[in-house]
Amino acid sequence: MSGLSPKFPLAIDNSQGTYVNNMTLKEVIKQNFKNLLLTGPGERLMDNNFGVGLRRYFFEPMTSTTYSDIDERINLQAKRYMPFINVDRVDFNDQVTNNNLLGLSISYSIIPLREIDVLTIQESTLNL
């Protein structure tokens, strides 16, 4: 049985083909949204504007200005590169940010699927 795209990070699974796959459009969209959030501007060849670049905020002071910048960047990038989703809410994880670390949850709607999902990102779970 094959899926729609390989799941990242890549993992071998011969039951689904060569790799573990995203089996639904919702999974593919979530993975693509995560890639948009983590890709830094200038990292993607042929499109220097692509990406929120969350990693660049890892060592910034977690202030209301930083939160506002992140929220604005997420919304602008989602509208430009994933117009089929609507970012409903960006919540910053107070428990994590008290230690001056970045943690956030993004609630978003997938317009054509009429589904809602949440993507959670925490600095401690990412490989720098």
VMD Tcl script that builds the backbone (N, CA, C; Angstrom):
set m [mol new atoms 384]
animate dup $m
set s [atomselect $m all]
$s set {name element resname resid chain x y z} {
  {N N MET 1 A 0.849 -1.177 0.000}
  {CA C MET 1 A 0.000 0.000 0.000}
  {C C MET 1 A 0.887 1.229 0.000}
  {N N SER 2 A 0.650 2.148 -0.895}
  {CA C SER 2 A 1.460 3.356 -0.936}
  {C C SER 2 A 0.654 4.537 -0.412}
  {N N GLY 3 A 1.394 5.562 -0.008}
  {CA C GLY 3 A 0.751 6.749 0.533}
  {C C GLY 3 A 0.891 7.919 -0.417}
  {N N LEU 4 A 0.629 9.098 0.117}
  {CA C LEU 4 A 0.669 10.310 -0.684}
  {C C LEU 4 A 2.055 10.917 -0.766}
  {N N SER 5 A 2.838 10.770 0.310}
  {CA C SER 5 A 4.198 11.299 0.341}
  {C C SER 5 A 4.950 10.640 1.483}
  {N N PRO 6 A 6.282 10.642 1.421}
  {CA C PRO 6 A 7.026 10.075 2.543}
  {C C PRO 6 A 6.901 10.970 3.772}
  {N N LYS 7 A 6.868 10.336 4.926}
  {CA C LYS 7 A 6.791 11.048 6.200}
  {C C LYS 7 A 8.205 11.400 6.637}
  {N N PHE 8 A 8.363 12.613 7.155}
  {CA C PHE 8 A 9.674 13.037 7.651}
  {C C PHE 8 A 9.683 13.036 9.163}
  {N N PRO 9 A 10.781 12.652 9.804}
  {CA C PRO 9 A 12.004 12.158 9.187}
  {C C PRO 9 A 11.775 10.798 8.544}
  {N N LEU 10 A 12.553 10.517 7.516}
  {CA C LEU 10 A 12.390 9.275 6.778}
  {C C LEU 10 A 12.647 8.068 7.670}
  {N N ALA 11 A 11.798 7.085 7.531}
  {CA C ALA 11 A 11.947 5.818 8.251}
  {C C ALA 11 A 11.577 4.694 7.292}
  {N N ILE 12 A 12.355 3.662 7.268}
  {CA C ILE 12 A 12.117 2.533 6.361}
  {C C ILE 12 A 10.954 1.694 6.880}
  {N N ASP 13 A 10.059 1.338 5.957}
  {CA C ASP 13 A 8.920 0.478 6.272}
  {C C ASP 13 A 8.482 -0.198 4.988}
  {N N ASN 14 A 8.867 -1.431 4.815}
  {CA C ASN 14 A 8.555 -2.152 3.586}
  {C C ASN 14 A 7.072 -2.454 3.417}
  {N N SER 15 A 6.282 -2.381 4.488}
  {CA C SER 15 A 4.852 -2.656 4.358}
  {C C SER 15 A 4.125 -1.538 3.610}
  {N N GLN 16 A 4.697 -0.314 3.610}
  {CA C GLN 16 A 4.077 0.814 2.913}
  {C C GLN 16 A 4.861 1.205 1.670}
  {N N GLY 17 A 5.791 0.429 1.281}
  {CA C GLY 17 A 6.703 0.788 0.207}
  {C C GLY 17 A 8.082 0.886 0.838}
  {N N THR 18 A 8.889 1.783 0.374}
  {CA C THR 18 A 10.228 1.923 0.934}
  {C C THR 18 A 10.209 2.643 2.278}
  {N N TYR 19 A 9.387 3.678 2.400}
  {CA C TYR 19 A 9.363 4.510 3.598}
  {C C TYR 19 A 7.969 4.557 4.212}
  {N N VAL 20 A 7.919 5.000 5.476}
  {CA C VAL 20 A 6.639 5.299 6.115}
  {C C VAL 20 A 6.050 6.490 5.363}
  {N N ASN 21 A 4.767 6.423 5.071}
  {CA C ASN 21 A 4.126 7.446 4.239}
  {C C ASN 21 A 3.045 8.208 4.985}
  {N N ASN 22 A 2.796 9.422 4.503}
  {CA C ASN 22 A 1.600 10.155 4.898}
  {C C ASN 22 A 0.455 9.538 4.112}
  {N N MET 23 A -0.575 9.132 4.820}
  {CA C MET 23 A -1.663 8.413 4.171}
  {C C MET 23 A -2.871 9.289 3.854}
  {N N THR 24 A -2.938 10.476 4.457}
  {CA C THR 24 A -4.083 11.362 4.223}
  {C C THR 24 A -3.595 12.755 3.818}
  {N N LEU 25 A -4.475 13.508 3.186}
  {CA C LEU 25 A -4.145 14.890 2.836}
  {C C LEU 25 A -3.891 15.726 4.083}
  {N N LYS 26 A -4.610 15.442 5.159}
  {CA C LYS 26 A -4.418 16.174 6.413}
  {C C LYS 26 A -2.981 16.006 6.918}
  {N N GLU 27 A -2.435 14.782 6.833}
  {CA C GLU 27 A -1.049 14.541 7.253}
  {C C GLU 27 A -0.053 15.261 6.346}
  {N N VAL 28 A -0.308 15.256 5.046}
  {CA C VAL 28 A 0.575 15.925 4.096}
  {C C VAL 28 A 0.594 17.428 4.369}
  {N N ILE 29 A -0.582 18.000 4.582}
  {CA C ILE 29 A -0.684 19.436 4.846}
  {C C ILE 29 A 0.036 19.801 6.134}
  {N N LYS 30 A -0.124 18.997 7.173}
  {CA C LYS 30 A 0.550 19.269 8.450}
  {C C LYS 30 A 2.070 19.228 8.271}
  {N N GLN 31 A 2.558 18.233 7.551}
  {CA C GLN 31 A 3.995 18.138 7.308}
  {C C GLN 31 A 4.501 19.332 6.505}
  {N N ASN 32 A 3.764 19.728 5.472}
  {CA C ASN 32 A 4.168 20.872 4.661}
  {C C ASN 32 A 4.131 22.173 5.462}
  {N N PHE 33 A 3.154 22.309 6.357}
  {CA C PHE 33 A 3.060 23.491 7.206}
  {C C PHE 33 A 4.256 23.546 8.159}
  {N N LYS 34 A 4.610 22.411 8.727}
  {CA C LYS 34 A 5.769 22.356 9.621}
  {C C LYS 34 A 7.033 22.748 8.859}
  {N N ASN 35 A 7.176 22.266 7.624}
  {CA C ASN 35 A 8.330 22.644 6.804}
  {C C ASN 35 A 8.353 24.140 6.539}
  {N N LEU 36 A 7.199 24.736 6.282}
  {CA C LEU 36 A 7.116 26.178 6.068}
  {C C LEU 36 A 7.571 26.935 7.317}
  {N N LEU 37 A 7.168 26.453 8.482}
  {CA C LEU 37 A 7.528 27.118 9.739}
  {C C LEU 37 A 9.022 27.015 10.042}
  {N N LEU 38 A 9.611 25.881 9.758}
  {CA C LEU 38 A 11.005 25.644 10.141}
  {C C LEU 38 A 12.024 26.092 9.100}
  {N N THR 39 A 11.609 26.232 7.849}
  {CA C THR 39 A 12.529 26.682 6.809}
  {C C THR 39 A 12.812 28.163 6.996}
  {N N GLY 40 A 14.080 28.511 6.971}
  {CA C GLY 40 A 14.469 29.911 7.106}
  {C C GLY 40 A 14.448 30.606 5.764}
  {N N PRO 41 A 14.072 31.885 5.761}
  {CA C PRO 41 A 14.126 32.643 4.508}
  {C C PRO 41 A 15.534 32.545 3.906}
  {N N GLY 42 A 15.596 32.241 2.609}
  {CA C GLY 42 A 16.868 32.087 1.921}
  {C C GLY 42 A 17.347 30.647 1.829}
  {N N GLU 43 A 16.736 29.729 2.568}
  {CA C GLU 43 A 17.153 28.319 2.536}
  {C C GLU 43 A 16.633 27.586 1.308}
  {N N ARG 44 A 15.480 27.976 0.816}
  {CA C ARG 44 A 14.873 27.261 -0.319}
  {C C ARG 44 A 15.383 27.853 -1.626}
  {N N LEU 45 A 15.986 26.999 -2.428}
  {CA C LEU 45 A 16.494 27.444 -3.727}
  {C C LEU 45 A 15.346 27.947 -4.591}
  {N N MET 46 A 15.601 28.967 -5.331}
  {CA C MET 46 A 14.665 29.558 -6.283}
  {C C MET 46 A 13.540 30.370 -5.628}
  {N N ASP 47 A 13.459 30.383 -4.301}
  {CA C ASP 47 A 12.460 31.216 -3.634}
  {C C ASP 47 A 13.000 31.641 -2.268}
  {N N ASN 48 A 13.728 32.740 -2.262}
  {CA C ASN 48 A 14.363 33.230 -1.037}
  {C C ASN 48 A 13.376 33.735 0.000}
  {N N ASN 49 A 12.143 33.944 -0.374}
  {CA C ASN 49 A 11.141 34.459 0.565}
  {C C ASN 49 A 10.417 33.362 1.337}
  {N N PHE 50 A 10.563 32.113 0.900}
  {CA C PHE 50 A 9.845 30.998 1.509}
  {C C PHE 50 A 10.360 30.733 2.919}
  {N N GLY 51 A 9.448 30.592 3.851}
  {CA C GLY 51 A 9.799 30.147 5.195}
  {C C GLY 51 A 9.609 31.187 6.276}
  {N N VAL 52 A 9.130 30.708 7.413}
  {CA C VAL 52 A 8.968 31.557 8.597}
  {C C VAL 52 A 10.312 31.711 9.299}
  {N N GLY 53 A 11.077 30.636 9.386}
  {CA C GLY 53 A 12.373 30.695 10.044}
  {C C GLY 53 A 12.279 30.723 11.561}
  {N N LEU 54 A 11.475 29.829 12.128}
  {CA C LEU 54 A 11.307 29.813 13.588}
  {C C LEU 54 A 12.625 29.663 14.339}
  {N N ARG 55 A 13.569 28.962 13.753}
  {CA C ARG 55 A 14.847 28.747 14.445}
  {C C ARG 55 A 15.559 30.061 14.766}
  {N N ARG 56 A 15.362 31.077 13.956}
  {CA C ARG 56 A 16.046 32.343 14.210}
  {C C ARG 56 A 15.522 33.033 15.471}
  {N N TYR 57 A 14.360 32.615 15.937}
  {CA C TYR 57 A 13.798 33.203 17.155}
  {C C TYR 57 A 14.224 32.459 18.419}
  {N N PHE 58 A 14.929 31.347 18.264}
  {CA C PHE 58 A 15.301 30.527 19.421}
  {C C PHE 58 A 16.101 31.306 20.457}
  {N N PHE 59 A 16.933 32.197 20.016}
  {CA C PHE 59 A 17.810 32.901 20.954}
  {C C PHE 59 A 17.407 34.359 21.151}
  {N N GLU 60 A 16.190 34.678 20.757}
  {CA C GLU 60 A 15.644 36.011 20.980}
  {C C GLU 60 A 14.959 36.048 22.343}
  {N N PRO 61 A 14.925 37.208 22.986}
  {CA C PRO 61 A 14.138 37.311 24.230}
  {C C PRO 61 A 12.658 37.108 23.896}
  {N N MET 62 A 11.971 36.317 24.678}
  {CA C MET 62 A 10.558 36.047 24.439}
  {C C MET 62 A 9.730 37.175 25.040}
  {N N THR 63 A 9.497 38.192 24.214}
  {CA C THR 63 A 8.727 39.375 24.615}
  {C C THR 63 A 7.482 39.467 23.749}
  {N N SER 64 A 6.610 40.391 24.075}
  {CA C SER 64 A 5.399 40.577 23.273}
  {C C SER 64 A 5.743 40.974 21.837}
  {N N THR 65 A 6.829 41.704 21.642}
  {CA C THR 65 A 7.262 42.079 20.293}
  {C C THR 65 A 7.690 40.845 19.505}
  {N N THR 66 A 8.426 39.959 20.142}
  {CA C THR 66 A 8.853 38.719 19.475}
  {C C THR 66 A 7.638 37.878 19.115}
  {N N TYR 67 A 6.700 37.734 20.058}
  {CA C TYR 67 A 5.481 36.968 19.786}
  {C C TYR 67 A 4.713 37.563 18.616}
  {N N SER 68 A 4.603 38.870 18.589}
  {CA C SER 68 A 3.886 39.554 17.515}
  {C C SER 68 A 4.572 39.329 16.168}
  {N N ASP 69 A 5.895 39.406 16.148}
  {CA C ASP 69 A 6.651 39.169 14.909}
  {C C ASP 69 A 6.442 37.751 14.396}
  {N N ILE 70 A 6.499 36.774 15.304}
  {CA C ILE 70 A 6.311 35.373 14.914}
  {C C ILE 70 A 4.901 35.154 14.374}
  {N N ASP 71 A 3.907 35.656 15.092}
  {CA C ASP 71 A 2.507 35.515 14.683}
  {C C ASP 71 A 2.287 36.122 13.301}
  {N N GLU 72 A 2.800 37.319 13.097}
  {CA C GLU 72 A 2.636 37.995 11.808}
  {C C GLU 72 A 3.323 37.226 10.684}
  {N N ARG 73 A 4.522 36.741 10.947}
  {CA C ARG 73 A 5.273 36.003 9.924}
  {C C ARG 73 A 4.562 34.698 9.553}
  {N N ILE 74 A 4.040 33.996 10.555}
  {CA C ILE 74 A 3.301 32.752 10.298}
  {C C ILE 74 A 2.088 33.032 9.417}
  {N N ASN 75 A 1.323 34.044 9.762}
  {CA C ASN 75 A 0.119 34.369 8.988}
  {C C ASN 75 A 0.447 34.789 7.566}
  {N N LEU 76 A 1.465 35.627 7.386}
  {CA C LEU 76 A 1.841 36.069 6.041}
  {C C LEU 76 A 2.324 34.910 5.169}
  {N N GLN 77 A 3.161 34.049 5.738}
  {CA C GLN 77 A 3.685 32.922 4.975}
  {C C GLN 77 A 2.590 31.912 4.635}
  {N N ALA 78 A 1.696 31.643 5.576}
  {CA C ALA 78 A 0.597 30.706 5.314}
  {C C ALA 78 A -0.309 31.241 4.204}
  {N N LYS 79 A -0.609 32.529 4.236}
  {CA C LYS 79 A -1.461 33.112 3.189}
  {C C LYS 79 A -0.799 33.038 1.824}
  {N N ARG 80 A 0.514 33.228 1.796}
  {CA C ARG 80 A 1.212 33.232 0.512}
  {C C ARG 80 A 1.437 31.826 -0.040}
  {N N TYR 81 A 1.890 30.902 0.802}
  {CA C TYR 81 A 2.319 29.593 0.311}
  {C C TYR 81 A 1.331 28.461 0.559}
  {N N MET 82 A 0.387 28.669 1.471}
  {CA C MET 82 A -0.613 27.631 1.755}
  {C C MET 82 A -1.991 28.300 1.870}
  {N N PRO 83 A -2.468 28.906 0.792}
  {CA C PRO 83 A -3.720 29.672 0.872}
  {C C PRO 83 A -4.952 28.808 1.161}
  {N N PHE 84 A -4.801 27.514 1.128}
  {CA C PHE 84 A -5.910 26.595 1.407}
  {C C PHE 84 A -6.054 26.310 2.897}
  {N N ILE 85 A -5.192 26.931 3.730}
  {CA C ILE 85 A -5.377 26.825 5.181}
  {C C ILE 85 A -5.626 28.216 5.749}
  {N N ASN 86 A -6.271 28.244 6.891}
  {CA C ASN 86 A -6.496 29.489 7.604}
  {C C ASN 86 A -5.899 29.328 9.000}
  {N N VAL 87 A -4.945 30.184 9.347}
  {CA C VAL 87 A -4.363 30.141 10.689}
  {C C VAL 87 A -5.374 30.788 11.629}
  {N N ASP 88 A -5.948 29.973 12.493}
  {CA C ASP 88 A -6.986 30.455 13.402}
  {C C ASP 88 A -6.397 31.092 14.646}
  {N N ARG 89 A -5.300 30.507 15.139}
  {CA C ARG 89 A -4.766 30.992 16.408}
  {C C ARG 89 A -3.325 30.514 16.596}
  {N N VAL 90 A -2.493 31.397 17.122}
  {CA C VAL 90 A -1.121 31.043 17.490}
  {C C VAL 90 A -1.005 31.258 18.989}
  {N N ASP 91 A -0.758 30.185 19.716}
  {CA C ASP 91 A -0.617 30.255 21.173}
  {C C ASP 91 A 0.821 29.962 21.549}
  {N N PHE 92 A 1.378 30.817 22.385}
  {CA C PHE 92 A 2.736 30.613 22.869}
  {C C PHE 92 A 2.666 29.890 24.198}
  {N N ASN 93 A 3.496 28.885 24.350}
  {CA C ASN 93 A 3.500 28.026 25.522}
  {C C ASN 93 A 4.206 28.737 26.673}
  {N N ASP 94 A 3.418 29.247 27.647}
  {CA C ASP 94 A 3.977 29.996 28.765}
  {C C ASP 94 A 4.937 29.178 29.604}
  {N N GLN 95 A 4.648 27.908 29.776}
  {CA C GLN 95 A 5.512 27.058 30.584}
  {C C GLN 95 A 6.912 26.979 29.974}
  {N N VAL 96 A 6.973 26.873 28.665}
  {CA C VAL 96 A 8.264 26.797 27.988}
  {C C VAL 96 A 8.918 28.174 27.930}
  {N N THR 97 A 8.152 29.219 27.632}
  {CA C THR 97 A 8.742 30.532 27.450}
  {C C THR 97 A 9.232 31.144 28.755}
  {N N ASN 98 A 8.763 30.661 29.900}
  {CA C ASN 98 A 9.313 31.141 31.169}
  {C C ASN 98 A 10.797 30.848 31.269}
  {N N ASN 99 A 11.254 29.823 30.590}
  {CA C ASN 99 A 12.674 29.476 30.553}
  {C C ASN 99 A 13.363 30.115 29.356}
  {N N ASN 100 A 12.698 31.081 28.738}
  {CA C ASN 100 A 13.200 31.787 27.569}
  {C C ASN 100 A 13.441 30.845 26.389}
  {N N LEU 101 A 12.554 29.880 26.232}
  {CA C LEU 101 A 12.587 28.965 25.104}
  {C C LEU 101 A 11.319 29.148 24.286}
  {N N LEU 102 A 11.421 28.881 23.022}
  {CA C LEU 102 A 10.277 29.045 22.141}
  {C C LEU 102 A 9.405 27.798 22.141}
  {N N GLY 103 A 8.125 27.961 22.395}
  {CA C GLY 103 A 7.149 26.891 22.296}
  {C C GLY 103 A 5.839 27.480 21.824}
  {N N LEU 104 A 5.214 26.864 20.828}
  {CA C LEU 104 A 3.955 27.396 20.339}
  {C C LEU 104 A 3.075 26.307 19.771}
  {N N SER 105 A 1.772 26.592 19.776}
  {CA C SER 105 A 0.770 25.726 19.154}
  {C C SER 105 A -0.009 26.575 18.171}
  {N N ILE 106 A -0.171 26.048 16.974}
  {CA C ILE 106 A -0.885 26.775 15.932}
  {C C ILE 106 A -2.124 25.985 15.565}
  {N N SER 107 A -3.288 26.594 15.782}
  {CA C SER 107 A -4.558 25.995 15.360}
  {C C SER 107 A -4.860 26.519 13.964}
  {N N TYR 108 A -5.191 25.620 13.069}
  {CA C TYR 108 A -5.467 26.034 11.700}
  {C C TYR 108 A -6.585 25.186 11.101}
  {N N SER 109 A -7.269 25.785 10.143}
  {CA C SER 109 A -8.349 25.112 9.426}
  {C C SER 109 A -7.859 24.774 8.022}
  {N N ILE 110 A -8.195 23.575 7.569}
  {CA C ILE 110 A -7.889 23.169 6.197}
  {C C ILE 110 A -9.182 23.378 5.423}
  {N N ILE 111 A -9.245 24.455 4.677}
  {CA C ILE 111 A -10.491 24.919 4.070}
  {C C ILE 111 A -11.153 23.868 3.171}
  {N N PRO 112 A -10.440 23.280 2.183}
  {CA C PRO 112 A -11.140 22.328 1.301}
  {C C PRO 112 A -11.577 21.047 2.011}
  {N N LEU 113 A -10.872 20.657 3.075}
  {CA C LEU 113 A -11.228 19.431 3.791}
  {C C LEU 113 A -12.231 19.681 4.911}
  {N N ARG 114 A -12.437 20.968 5.232}
  {CA C ARG 114 A -13.305 21.349 6.355}
  {C C ARG 114 A -12.883 20.640 7.640}
  {N N GLU 115 A -11.588 20.687 7.892}
  {CA C GLU 115 A -11.031 20.067 9.091}
  {C C GLU 115 A -10.179 21.079 9.839}
  {N N ILE 116 A -10.044 20.850 11.126}
  {CA C ILE 116 A -9.225 21.687 11.997}
  {C C ILE 116 A -8.104 20.814 12.544}
  {N N ASP 117 A -6.921 21.404 12.673}
  {CA C ASP 117 A -5.787 20.668 13.217}
  {C C ASP 117 A -4.947 21.619 14.056}
  {N N VAL 118 A -4.041 21.050 14.827}
  {CA C VAL 118 A -3.131 21.825 15.668}
  {C C VAL 118 A -1.724 21.313 15.438}
  {N N LEU 119 A -0.797 22.231 15.247}
  {CA C LEU 119 A 0.612 21.894 15.101}
  {C C LEU 119 A 1.343 22.512 16.279}
  {N N THR 120 A 2.053 21.678 17.037}
  {CA C THR 120 A 2.793 22.147 18.202}
  {C C THR 120 A 4.279 22.032 17.927}
  {N N ILE 121 A 4.992 23.118 18.210}
  {CA C ILE 121 A 6.423 23.159 18.013}
  {C C ILE 121 A 7.071 23.596 19.331}
  {N N GLN 122 A 8.067 22.852 19.771}
  {CA C GLN 122 A 8.827 23.247 20.957}
  {C C GLN 122 A 10.293 23.153 20.618}
  {N N GLU 123 A 11.036 24.156 21.038}
  {CA C GLU 123 A 12.454 24.221 20.748}
  {C C GLU 123 A 13.179 22.964 21.210}
  {N N SER 124 A 12.805 22.440 22.349}
  {CA C SER 124 A 13.506 21.286 22.898}
  {C C SER 124 A 13.320 20.014 22.070}
  {N N THR 125 A 12.302 19.981 21.199}
  {CA C THR 125 A 12.048 18.775 20.412}
  {C C THR 125 A 12.676 18.843 19.026}
  {N N LEU 126 A 13.329 19.958 18.713}
  {CA C LEU 126 A 13.908 20.132 17.378}
  {C C LEU 126 A 15.415 19.930 17.408}
  {N N ASN 127 A 15.934 19.422 16.325}
  {CA C ASN 127 A 17.385 19.310 16.181}
  {C C ASN 127 A 17.903 20.618 15.645}
  {N N LEU 128 A 18.829 21.208 16.363}
  {CA C LEU 128 A 19.410 22.456 15.867}
  {C C LEU 128 A 20.483 22.108 14.919}
}
mol reanalyze $m
mol bondsrecalc $m
mol representation Tube
mol addrep $m
